[in-house]
């Protein structure tokens, strides 16, 4: 997979955004995340455990740690409690995008060039809305896709405008898993180097960052519930 040639920024806008209630949560969460040096990836509102609000976030370089998820949860929970964008009780879940991550920014498509992706469009392109294939590169604000399912007589490549996509996601494969493990080892090595350069102040004062693992959902009580 190719690495993006453009430095990713905390403030780089998302080209794929969520609608409705999830959009209201995103509008509240995004400035909080940016102030902490993170980027919002996606907000999903799901029926698990009554109702779960899942917020995916990451550093501009695509990394996320358990400590990062915990810090975001602590900072974001009271803000959401005050803004109250969801009209019923829910579980708040902070997570990394995962290996089979959604692609929402131009830099995401640049970074993951060479990966197999699944894309759904808002309107049909060349007679279809769903595509699957290898992400070749980015041309302007469009992703160039080498199609896996091109019929005889059809072009194997297609340009898909990123801001007209409903969903774009990495397809899990052995190559994707291998690349993810390599990035994880690189992140761990850098964290170890930083730890060795830091003056220790006693046992356990500093800890090496770990690769992200999903956190248990954090309970949030609806403000309007009587007796709370």
PyMOL commands that set and color helices and strands:
alter all, ss='L'
color gray80, all
select helices_A, chain A and resi 20-35+66-83+106-111+162-164+174-197
alter helices_A, ss='H'
color red, helices_A
select strands_A, chain A and resi 39-46+52-58+90-95+116-125+128-139+142-147+157-161+165-170+218-220
alter strands_A, ss='S'
color yellow, strands_A
deselect
rebuild
show_as cartoon
